[in-house]
Amino acid sequence: MPAPAGARSPDVVPASIAAAITFVTVALYIALIVSQGEGDVAGVVVIAIYLAGLGACALAGAVRTRSDRVIPLGIATGGLIGAAVVSLFSIGLLLLVAGVFGLVAWIRAGMGASRSDQLVGGIGGVVAALGFLAVARLF
């Protein structure tokens, strides 16, 4: 039975929380690095932009109404959990919490998505996690 028009999807709240935690984490990361007087500004900017992009993916998954929202949610989830593992001793715990909220939203959104959208979201998540690992190794 389809949801009534204007009904909110059950994945909106966890996706919105994932996006909010990610954006707050980016701000805290920048504040932490600035307070330490870090000299490598380029690395900080690239990592902050990457994380903000993951937050934007979570937000896109929250505001989209079509079933293909599982794709940006998969990218956000994989990227956030991957980034959390790499940065566990600094901002990783916040990213892990955001990743768990993203995972909940991704699973809920996946229930109404096509197999191809689910697959693309999963592959996007793996690519996002590996992409963060590559970026982190560069800086």
C-alpha positions as CSV (number, residue, x, y, z in Angstrom):
1,M,0.0,0.0,0.0
2,P,1.6,3.3,-1.0
3,A,2.1,6.0,1.5
4,P,-0.3,8.9,1.3
5,A,0.8,12.1,-0.5
6,G,2.8,14.3,1.8
7,A,3.7,11.5,4.2
8,R,7.2,11.7,5.6
9,S,9.5,8.7,4.8
10,P,10.8,6.9,7.9
11,D,14.4,7.5,6.8
12,V,14.1,11.3,6.9
13,V,14.9,11.7,10.6
14,P,18.0,9.4,10.8
15,A,19.4,10.8,7.5
16,S,18.9,14.4,8.8
17,I,20.6,13.5,12.1
18,A,23.5,12.0,10.1
19,A,23.8,15.1,8.0
20,A,23.7,17.4,11.1
21,I,26.3,15.4,13.0
22,T,28.6,15.4,10.0
23,F,28.3,19.2,9.5
24,V,29.0,19.8,13.2
25,T,31.9,17.4,13.1
26,V,33.4,19.3,10.1
27,A,33.1,22.5,12.1
28,L,34.7,20.9,15.2
29,Y,37.5,19.4,13.0
30,I,38.3,22.8,11.6
31,A,38.2,24.4,15.0
32,L,40.5,21.7,16.5
33,I,43.0,22.0,13.7
34,V,43.1,25.8,13.9
35,S,43.5,25.7,17.7
36,Q,46.5,23.4,17.2
37,G,48.1,25.7,14.7
38,E,48.4,23.0,12.0
39,G,50.6,24.1,9.1
40,D,49.1,21.8,6.5
41,V,46.1,23.8,5.4
42,A,45.6,22.0,2.1
43,G,45.1,18.7,3.8
44,V,42.6,20.2,6.3
45,V,40.6,21.8,3.5
46,V,40.5,18.7,1.4
47,I,39.3,16.5,4.3
48,A,36.8,19.1,5.5
49,I,35.3,19.3,2.0
50,Y,35.2,15.6,1.7
51,L,33.4,15.2,5.0
52,A,31.0,18.1,4.1
53,G,30.3,16.2,0.8
54,L,29.3,13.1,2.8
55,G,27.0,15.3,4.9
56,A,25.5,16.7,1.7
57,C,24.9,13.2,0.5
58,A,23.1,12.4,3.8
59,L,21.0,15.5,3.5
60,A,20.2,14.8,-0.1
61,G,19.0,11.4,1.0
62,A,16.8,13.0,3.6
63,V,15.1,15.5,1.3
64,R,14.6,13.3,-1.8
65,T,11.3,11.6,-2.1
66,R,12.1,9.1,-4.8
67,S,13.3,5.6,-4.1
68,D,16.7,6.4,-5.6
69,R,17.5,8.3,-2.4
70,V,19.2,5.0,-1.3
71,I,22.1,6.0,-3.6
72,P,23.3,9.2,-1.7
73,L,22.5,7.5,1.6
74,G,24.7,4.6,0.7
75,I,27.5,6.9,-0.3
76,A,27.1,8.9,3.0
77,T,27.0,5.7,5.1
78,G,30.1,4.1,3.5
79,G,32.1,7.3,3.5
80,L,31.2,8.2,7.1
81,I,31.9,4.7,8.5
82,G,35.1,4.5,6.5
83,A,36.2,8.0,7.7
84,A,35.3,7.0,11.3
85,V,37.6,4.0,11.2
86,V,40.5,6.0,9.7
87,S,40.1,8.9,12.2
88,L,39.0,7.0,15.2
89,F,41.4,8.8,17.6
90,S,40.3,12.3,16.7
91,I,36.9,12.9,15.2
92,G,36.1,9.3,14.4
93,L,33.6,8.7,17.1
94,L,31.3,11.5,15.9
95,L,31.6,10.2,12.4
96,L,30.8,6.7,13.5
97,V,27.6,7.9,15.2
98,A,26.7,9.8,12.0
99,G,27.5,6.7,10.0
100,V,25.2,4.6,12.1
101,F,22.3,7.1,11.6
102,G,23.1,7.0,7.9
103,L,23.0,3.2,8.0
104,V,19.6,3.2,9.6
105,A,18.3,5.6,6.9
106,W,20.0,3.7,4.1
107,I,18.4,0.4,5.3
108,R,14.9,2.0,5.5
109,A,15.3,3.7,2.1
110,G,16.5,0.5,0.6
111,M,13.2,-1.3,1.4
112,G,11.4,0.7,-1.3
113,A,14.3,0.9,-3.8
114,S,15.0,-1.1,-6.9
115,R,17.8,-3.7,-6.8
116,S,19.9,-1.5,-9.2
117,D,19.6,1.5,-6.9
118,Q,20.5,-0.6,-3.9
119,L,23.5,-1.9,-5.7
120,V,24.6,1.5,-6.9
121,G,24.2,2.8,-3.3
122,G,26.3,0.0,-1.9
123,I,29.0,0.4,-4.5
124,G,29.0,4.1,-3.9
125,G,29.5,3.5,-0.1
126,V,32.5,1.3,-0.7
127,V,34.0,3.8,-3.2
128,A,33.4,6.7,-0.7
129,A,35.1,4.7,2.1
130,L,38.1,3.8,-0.1
131,G,38.1,7.4,-1.4
132,F,38.5,8.8,2.2
133,L,41.3,6.3,2.9
134,A,43.1,7.5,-0.3
135,V,42.6,11.2,0.7
136,A,43.7,10.5,4.3
137,R,46.9,8.8,3.1
138,L,47.8,11.8,0.8
139,F,47.6,14.2,3.7
